[in-house]
Amino acid sequence: MSTFSLELVTPTKVLDEGQVEHIRCPGLDGYFGVMANHRDAIIALGTGEVKVTQNKKDHYLAVSGGFAEITKETVELLLETFERVEEIDAARAKLSLQRAQDRKEVKEIDTARNEASLLRALIRLKVSKR
């Protein structure tokens, strides 16, 4: 199977994932997949789960937005943040979810910011169970 290079870039770190067969990413209009020789594109990413298939095995990341820069040989995910399954503290994610749910009851809060916190916590919990 054909492969391509995957690199994860945040403001604080760069990680070369090496050669992968497929990725599935959370676009703003829904999930999309990338395989080798994909048409060049730059796609906005939302908060969600990235599935990476490498050596015929899947692994998952929780991401909180950014961009995918796609060329025939390389994909760079330019991300605000990402966490691998083994990096996620499920207890902390549950507390974040509970705080976000509790804040929904308060009238004078930034609802957009709270909804983003709620979504991040839900995604982290989902990915932590993979």
N, CA and C atoms as an extended XYZ file, in Angstrom:
390
Properties=species:S:1:pos:R:3:atomname:S:1:resname:S:1:resid:I:1 pbc="F F F"
N         0.840       -1.181        0.000 N   MET     1
C         0.000        0.000        0.000 CA  MET     1
C         0.886        1.246        0.000 C   MET     1
N         0.469        2.249       -0.732 N   SER     2
C         1.217        3.504       -0.803 CA  SER     2
C         1.135        4.258        0.516 C   SER     2
N         2.196        5.012        0.803 N   THR     3
C         2.244        5.778        2.043 CA  THR     3
C         2.604        7.228        1.753 C   THR     3
N         2.460        8.045        2.774 N   PHE     4
C         2.877        9.447        2.710 CA  PHE     4
C         3.404        9.840        4.080 C   PHE     4
N         4.136       10.923        4.136 N   SER     5
C         4.726       11.419        5.367 CA  SER     5
C         3.714       12.265        6.125 C   SER     5
N         3.633       12.068        7.449 N   LEU     6
C         2.729       12.843        8.289 CA  LEU     6
C         3.532       13.576        9.355 C   LEU     6
N         3.278       14.859        9.465 N   GLU     7
C         3.937       15.679       10.475 CA  GLU     7
C         2.872       16.445       11.258 C   GLU     7
N         2.999       16.437       12.590 N   LEU     8
C         2.094       17.165       13.479 CA  LEU     8
C         2.835       18.381       14.017 C   LEU     8
N         2.260       19.552       13.843 N   VAL     9
C         2.920       20.796       14.232 CA  VAL     9
C         1.974       21.593       15.129 C   VAL     9
N         2.473       21.983       16.319 N   THR    10
C         1.744       22.891       17.204 CA  THR    10
C         2.661       24.086       17.474 C   THR    10
N         2.166       25.102       18.153 N   PRO    11
C         3.041       26.227       18.482 CA  PRO    11
C         4.231       25.844       19.359 C   PRO    11
N         4.161       24.696       20.051 N   THR    12
C         5.232       24.333       20.975 CA  THR    12
C         6.010       23.084       20.591 C   THR    12
N         5.553       22.318       19.596 N   LYS    13
C         6.291       21.108       19.231 CA  LYS    13
C         6.009       20.689       17.798 C   LYS    13
N         6.950       19.927       17.258 N   VAL    14
C         6.824       19.335       15.927 CA  VAL    14
C         7.112       17.851       16.080 C   VAL    14
N         6.230       17.019       15.536 N   LEU    15
C         6.395       15.578       15.644 CA  LEU    15
C         6.290       14.950       14.264 C   LEU    15
N         7.338       14.241       13.855 N   ASP    16
C         7.337       13.524       12.587 CA  ASP    16
C         6.792       12.130       12.849 C   ASP    16
N         5.622       11.842       12.324 N   GLU    17
C         4.982       10.541       12.511 CA  GLU    17
C         5.536        9.486       11.563 C   GLU    17
N         6.317        9.902       10.579 N   GLY    18
C         6.856        8.956        9.605 CA  GLY    18
C         5.859        8.672        8.499 C   GLY    18
N         5.978        7.488        7.904 N   GLN    19
C         5.126        7.101        6.783 CA  GLN    19
C         3.828        6.468        7.292 C   GLN    19
N         2.702        6.921        6.769 N   VAL    20
C         1.391        6.392        7.141 CA  VAL    20
C         0.604        6.051        5.880 C   VAL    20
N        -0.387        5.177        6.036 N   GLU    21
C        -1.215        4.787        4.887 CA  GLU    21
C        -2.453        5.657        4.709 C   GLU    21
N        -3.008        6.141        5.841 N   HIS    22
C        -4.285        6.857        5.777 CA  HIS    22
C        -4.445        7.704        7.033 C   HIS    22
N        -5.111        8.840        6.897 N   ILE    23
C        -5.556        9.603        8.062 CA  ILE    23
C        -7.003       10.033        7.836 C   ILE    23
N        -7.736       10.145        8.935 N   ARG    24
C        -9.089       10.691        8.912 CA  ARG    24
C        -9.095       11.860        9.882 C   ARG    24
N        -9.552       13.020        9.413 N   CYS    25
C        -9.469       14.255       10.191 CA  CYS    25
C       -10.832       14.922       10.314 C   CYS    25
N       -11.015       15.719       11.389 N   PRO    26
C       -12.264       16.461       11.566 CA  PRO    26
C       -12.230       17.809       10.854 C   PRO    26
N       -12.766       17.867        9.653 N   GLY    27
C       -12.873       19.144        8.952 CA  GLY    27
C       -14.027       19.953        9.518 C   GLY    27
N       -14.081       21.211        9.192 N   LEU    28
C       -15.175       22.048        9.683 CA  LEU    28
C       -16.524       21.611        9.124 C   LEU    28
N       -16.517       20.972        7.945 N   ASP    29
C       -17.757       20.503        7.318 CA  ASP    29
C       -17.959       19.010        7.478 C   ASP    29
N       -17.194       18.371        8.358 N   GLY    30
C       -17.296       16.930        8.565 CA  GLY    30
C       -15.941       16.271        8.396 C   GLY    30
N       -15.893       14.991        8.702 N   TYR    31
C       -14.631       14.251        8.619 CA  TYR    31
C       -14.246       13.998        7.167 C   TYR    31
N       -12.932       13.965        6.909 N   PHE    32
C       -12.423       13.658        5.582 CA  PHE    32
C       -11.207       12.756        5.734 C   PHE    32
N       -10.919       11.983        4.697 N   GLY    33
C        -9.781       11.083        4.716 CA  GLY    33
C        -8.742       11.474        3.684 C   GLY    33
N        -7.502       11.068        3.972 N   VAL    34
C        -6.390       11.341        3.056 CA  VAL    34
C        -5.595       10.050        2.882 C   VAL    34
N        -5.290        9.734        1.625 N   MET    35
C        -4.414        8.619        1.297 CA  MET    35
C        -3.283        9.161        0.432 C   MET    35
N        -2.306        8.318        0.121 N   ALA    36
C        -1.173        8.742       -0.713 CA  ALA    36
C        -1.676        9.281       -2.051 C   ALA    36
N        -0.938       10.212       -2.602 N   ASN    37
C        -1.238       10.840       -3.893 CA  ASN    37
C        -2.529       11.650       -3.883 C   ASN    37
N        -2.909       12.125       -2.728 N   HIS    38
C        -4.097       12.965       -2.599 CA  HIS    38
C        -3.864       14.278       -3.331 C   HIS    38
N        -4.896       14.856       -3.831 N   ARG    39
C        -4.797       16.164       -4.477 CA  ARG    39
C        -4.373       17.210       -3.439 C   ARG    39
N        -3.541       18.158       -3.838 N   ASP    40
C        -3.087       19.216       -2.934 CA  ASP    40
C        -4.286       19.995       -2.383 C   ASP    40
N        -4.214       20.309       -1.103 N   ALA    41
C        -5.312       21.046       -0.472 CA  ALA    41
C        -4.847       21.628        0.854 C   ALA    41
N        -5.542       22.651        1.282 N   ILE    42
C        -5.434       23.169        2.642 CA  ILE    42
C        -6.858       23.175        3.182 C   ILE    42
N        -7.067       22.441        4.288 N   ILE    43
C        -8.407       22.251        4.826 CA  ILE    43
C        -8.415       22.662        6.292 C   ILE    43
N        -9.399       23.476        6.678 N   ALA    44
C        -9.557       23.880        8.076 CA  ALA    44
C       -10.051       22.693        8.901 C   ALA    44
N        -9.466       22.550       10.092 N   LEU    45
C        -9.827       21.459       10.987 CA  LEU    45
C       -10.604       21.978       12.184 C   LEU    45
N       -11.544       21.179       12.654 N   GLY    46
C       -12.277       21.487       13.868 CA  GLY    46
C       -11.750       20.654       15.022 C   GLY    46
N       -12.399       20.752       16.150 N   THR    47
C       -12.075       19.917       17.297 CA  THR    47
C       -12.626       18.531       17.029 C   THR    47
N       -11.806       17.507       17.252 N   GLY    48
C       -12.276       16.153       17.002 CA  GLY    48
C       -11.184       15.122       17.130 C   GLY    48
N       -11.439       13.981       16.522 N   GLU    49
C       -10.550       12.827       16.607 CA  GLU    49
C        -9.852       12.615       15.262 C   GLU    49
N        -8.537       12.477       15.290 N   VAL    50
C        -7.771       12.114       14.102 CA  VAL    50
C        -7.417       10.636       14.222 C   VAL    50
N        -7.735        9.892       13.186 N   LYS    51
C        -7.385        8.469       13.118 CA  LYS    51
C        -6.223        8.339       12.145 C   LYS    51
N        -5.134        7.709       12.592 N   VAL    52
C        -3.942        7.519       11.764 CA  VAL    52
C        -3.742        6.021       11.566 C   VAL    52
N        -3.645        5.572       10.315 N   THR    53
C        -3.346        4.172       10.021 CA  THR    53
C        -1.894        4.101        9.583 C   THR    53
N        -1.115        3.363       10.373 N   GLN    54
C         0.325        3.236       10.139 CA  GLN    54
C         0.695        1.768       10.348 C   GLN    54
N         1.366        1.189        9.355 N   ASN    55
C         1.725       -0.232        9.417 CA  ASN    55
C         0.500       -1.102        9.695 C   ASN    55
N        -0.615       -0.738        9.053 N   LYS    56
C        -1.891       -1.465        9.142 CA  LYS    56
C        -2.508       -1.459       10.539 C   LYS    56
N        -2.067       -0.551       11.412 N   LYS    57
C        -2.640       -0.388       12.742 CA  LYS    57
C        -3.146        1.036       12.888 C   LYS    57
N        -4.256        1.180       13.610 N   ASP    58
C        -4.841        2.496       13.829 CA  ASP    58
C        -4.428        3.050       15.186 C   ASP    58
N        -4.129        4.346       15.218 N   HIS    59
C        -3.994        5.050       16.490 CA  HIS    59
C        -4.714        6.386       16.369 C   HIS    59
N        -5.035        6.963       17.521 N   TYR    60
C        -5.942        8.102       17.557 CA  TYR    60
C        -5.343        9.273       18.316 C   TYR    60
N        -5.771       10.468       17.906 N   LEU    61
C        -5.354       11.714       18.543 CA  LEU    61
C        -6.592       12.571       18.791 C   LEU    61
N        -6.605       13.282       19.898 N   ALA    62
C        -7.616       14.307       20.134 CA  ALA    62
C        -6.987       15.630       19.700 C   ALA    62
N        -7.662       16.374       18.820 N   VAL    63
C        -7.124       17.643       18.334 CA  VAL    63
C        -8.139       18.750       18.577 C   VAL    63
N        -7.629       19.977       18.659 N   SER    64
C        -8.520       21.113       18.920 CA  SER    64
C        -8.370       22.194       17.866 C   SER    64
N        -8.520       21.791       16.617 N   GLY    65
C        -8.554       22.762       15.537 CA  GLY    65
C        -7.203       23.061       14.922 C   GLY    65
N        -7.258       23.627       13.730 N   GLY    66
C        -6.056       23.983       12.993 CA  GLY    66
C        -6.290       23.844       11.498 C   GLY    66
N        -5.242       23.372       10.785 N   PHE    67
C        -5.315       23.207        9.338 CA  PHE    67
C        -4.571       21.954        8.920 C   PHE    67
N        -5.023       21.349        7.832 N   ALA    68
C        -4.298       20.250        7.197 CA  ALA    68
C        -3.751       20.785        5.885 C   ALA    68
N        -2.425       20.691        5.719 N   GLU    69
C        -1.792       21.075        4.454 CA  GLU    69
C        -1.400       19.775        3.760 C   GLU    69
N        -2.045       19.492        2.625 N   ILE    70
C        -1.924       18.199        1.951 CA  ILE    70
C        -1.226       18.359        0.614 C   ILE    70
N        -0.190       17.547        0.392 N   THR    71
C         0.443       17.425       -0.923 CA  THR    71
C         0.471       15.938       -1.265 C   THR    71
N         0.940       15.594       -2.435 N   LYS    72
C         0.963       14.190       -2.856 CA  LYS    72
C         1.795       13.304       -1.932 C   LYS    72
N         2.899       13.825       -1.386 N   GLU    73
C         3.811       13.016       -0.576 CA  GLU    73
C         3.752       13.299        0.912 C   GLU    73
N         3.124       14.413        1.328 N   THR    74
C         3.199       14.846        2.724 CA  THR    74
C         1.880       15.456        3.186 C   THR    74
N         1.571       15.215        4.461 N   VAL    75
C         0.482       15.937        5.115 CA  VAL    75
C         1.047       16.544        6.391 C   VAL    75
N         0.857       17.843        6.542 N   GLU    76
C         1.204       18.535        7.776 CA  GLU    76
C        -0.097       18.941        8.448 C   GLU    76
N        -0.275       18.492        9.685 N   LEU    77
C        -1.412       18.939       10.476 CA  LEU    77
C        -0.910       20.059       11.375 C   LEU    77
N        -1.329       21.272       11.084 N   LEU    78
C        -0.948       22.461       11.842 CA  LEU    78
C        -2.038       22.666       12.887 C   LEU    78
N        -1.757       22.262       14.123 N   LEU    79
C        -2.781       22.114       15.144 CA  LEU    79
C        -2.600       23.086       16.303 C   LEU    79
N        -3.708       23.482       16.901 N   GLU    80
C        -3.631       24.252       18.142 CA  GLU    80
C        -3.054       23.347       19.224 C   GLU    80
N        -3.635       22.159       19.388 N   THR    81
C        -3.141       21.154       20.330 CA  THR    81
C        -3.469       19.769       19.799 C   THR    81
N        -2.729       18.769       20.283 N   PHE    82
C        -3.099       17.377       20.053 CA  PHE    82
C        -2.644       16.548       21.235 C   PHE    82
N        -3.365       15.462       21.469 N   GLU    83
C        -3.001       14.520       22.524 CA  GLU    83
C        -3.204       13.109       21.999 C   GLU    83
N        -2.243       12.251       22.264 N   ARG    84
C        -2.372       10.828       21.944 CA  ARG    84
C        -3.202       10.169       23.041 C   ARG    84
N        -3.741        8.995       22.742 N   VAL    85
C        -4.547        8.256       23.712 CA  VAL    85
C        -3.815        8.133       25.041 C   VAL    85
N        -2.549        7.731       24.985 N   GLU    86
C        -1.800        7.482       26.224 CA  GLU    86
C        -1.462        8.758       26.993 C   GLU    86
N        -1.631        9.927       26.377 N   GLU    87
C        -1.344       11.195       27.041 CA  GLU    87
C        -2.571       11.790       27.740 C   GLU    87
N        -3.738       11.249       27.459 N   ILE    88
C        -4.973       11.827       27.988 CA  ILE    88
C        -5.234       11.317       29.395 C   ILE    88
N        -5.437       12.250       30.302 N   ASP    89
C        -5.818       11.932       31.674 CA  ASP    89
C        -7.344       11.943       31.714 C   ASP    89
N        -7.956       10.749       31.684 N   ALA    90
C        -9.412       10.638       31.611 CA  ALA    90
C       -10.101       11.289       32.808 C   ALA    90
N        -9.526       11.164       33.992 N   ALA    91
C       -10.129       11.782       35.186 CA  ALA    91
C       -10.155       13.302       35.041 C   ALA    91
N        -9.071       13.868       34.533 N   ARG    92
C        -9.012       15.323       34.330 CA  ARG    92
C       -10.011       15.751       33.255 C   ARG    92
N       -10.142       14.947       32.196 N   ALA    93
C       -11.105       15.250       31.135 CA  ALA    93
C       -12.537       15.203       31.671 C   ALA    93
N       -12.833       14.256       32.561 N   LYS    94
C       -14.165       14.184       33.174 CA  LYS    94
C       -14.452       15.425       34.011 C   LYS    94
N       -13.436       15.886       34.761 N   LEU    95
C       -13.606       17.105       35.553 CA  LEU    95
C       -13.848       18.313       34.649 C   LEU    95
N       -13.130       18.394       33.545 N   SER    96
C       -13.325       19.498       32.583 CA  SER    96
C       -14.733       19.459       32.013 C   SER    96
N       -15.209       18.265       31.695 N   LEU    97
C       -16.566       18.102       31.172 CA  LEU    97
C       -17.584       18.562       32.207 C   LEU    97
N       -17.400       18.155       33.442 N   GLN    98
C       -18.329       18.540       34.511 CA  GLN    98
C       -18.331       20.056       34.719 C   GLN    98
N       -17.148       20.681       34.715 N   ARG    99
C       -17.072       22.144       34.862 CA  ARG    99
C       -17.817       22.846       33.729 C   ARG    99
N       -17.625       22.359       32.502 N   ALA   100
C       -18.296       22.971       31.345 CA  ALA   100
C       -19.812       22.788       31.446 C   ALA   100
N       -20.245       21.624       31.899 N   GLN   101
C       -21.682       21.396       32.067 CA  GLN   101
C       -22.253       22.289       33.160 C   GLN   101
N       -21.511       22.449       34.249 N   ASP   102
C       -21.958       23.317       35.346 CA  ASP   102
C       -22.056       24.773       34.902 C   ASP   102
N       -21.105       25.211       34.067 N   ARG   103
C       -21.108       26.610       33.593 CA  ARG   103
C       -22.298       26.902       32.682 C   ARG   103
N       -22.898       25.878       32.088 N   LYS   104
C       -24.061       26.105       31.222 CA  LYS   104
C       -25.219       26.733       31.995 C   LYS   104
N       -25.261       26.511       33.289 N   GLU   105
C       -26.333       27.027       34.135 CA  GLU   105
C       -26.156       28.508       34.461 C   GLU   105
N       -24.942       29.027       34.304 N   VAL   106
C       -24.655       30.426       34.629 CA  VAL   106
C       -25.089       31.299       33.455 C   VAL   106
N       -25.809       32.361       33.764 N   LYS   107
C       -26.350       33.233       32.708 CA  LYS   107
C       -25.291       34.104       32.039 C   LYS   107
N       -24.313       34.602       32.799 N   GLU   108
C       -23.362       35.572       32.275 CA  GLU   108
C       -22.011       34.926       31.951 C   GLU   108
N       -22.018       33.978       31.021 N   ILE   109
C       -20.770       33.342       30.598 CA  ILE   109
C       -20.636       33.471       29.091 C   ILE   109
N       -19.455       33.245       28.615 N   ASP   110
C       -19.190       33.225       27.184 CA  ASP   110
C       -19.621       31.843       26.683 C   ASP   110
N       -20.807       31.764       26.096 N   THR   111
C       -21.355       30.460       25.717 CA  THR   111
C       -20.533       29.779       24.621 C   THR   111
N       -19.989       30.541       23.692 N   ALA   112
C       -19.178       29.936       22.627 CA  ALA   112
C       -17.923       29.289       23.217 C   ALA   112
N       -17.302       29.992       24.129 N   ARG   113
C       -16.093       29.457       24.777 CA  ARG   113
C       -16.422       28.211       25.606 C   ARG   113
N       -17.546       28.251       26.304 N   ASN   114
C       -17.956       27.105       27.108 CA  ASN   114
C       -18.288       25.903       26.222 C   ASN   114
N       -18.963       26.136       25.108 N   GLU   115
C       -19.276       25.039       24.186 CA  GLU   115
C       -17.997       24.414       23.630 C   GLU   115
N       -16.984       25.242       23.342 N   ALA   116
C       -15.700       24.720       22.864 CA  ALA   116
C       -15.037       23.864       23.944 C   ALA   116
N       -15.098       24.311       25.196 N   SER   117
C       -14.544       23.529       26.308 CA  SER   117
C       -15.274       22.204       26.458 C   SER   117
N       -16.581       22.241       26.333 N   LEU   118
C       -17.395       21.034       26.430 CA  LEU   118
C       -17.029       20.042       25.324 C   LEU   118
N       -16.905       20.535       24.103 N   LEU   119
C       -16.545       19.674       22.973 CA  LEU   119
C       -15.152       19.074       23.137 C   LEU   119
N       -14.179       19.888       23.561 N   ARG   120
C       -12.817       19.369       23.784 CA  ARG   120
C       -12.813       18.262       24.823 C   ARG   120
N       -13.542       18.459       25.917 N   ALA   121
C       -13.597       17.441       26.972 CA  ALA   121
C       -14.251       16.159       26.459 C   ALA   121
N       -15.330       16.286       25.696 N   LEU   122
C       -15.997       15.101       25.140 CA  LEU   122
C       -15.082       14.328       24.194 C   LEU   122
N       -14.361       15.045       23.339 N   ILE   123
C       -13.444       14.394       22.398 CA  ILE   123
C       -12.313       13.707       23.148 C   ILE   123
N       -11.752       14.363       24.142 N   ARG   124
C       -10.666       13.761       24.928 CA  ARG   124
C       -11.139       12.479       25.594 C   ARG   124
N       -12.365       12.477       26.139 N   LEU   125
C       -12.889       11.267       26.759 CA  LEU   125
C       -13.110       10.154       25.724 C   LEU   125
N       -13.638       10.520       24.574 N   LYS   126
C       -13.865        9.536       23.512 CA  LYS   126
C       -12.542        8.894       23.081 C   LYS   126
N       -11.536        9.727       22.827 N   VAL   127
C       -10.250        9.222       22.372 CA  VAL   127
C        -9.564        8.410       23.468 C   VAL   127
N        -9.734        8.809       24.731 N   SER   128
C        -9.071        8.083       25.833 CA  SER   128
C        -9.559        6.650       25.946 C   SER   128
N       -10.727        6.352       25.399 N   LYS   129
C       -11.279        4.995       25.476 CA  LYS   129
C       -10.877        4.116       24.298 C   LYS   129
N       -10.085        4.630       23.390 N   ARG   130
C        -9.648        3.853       22.221 CA  ARG   130
C        -8.603        2.854       22.595 C   ARG   130
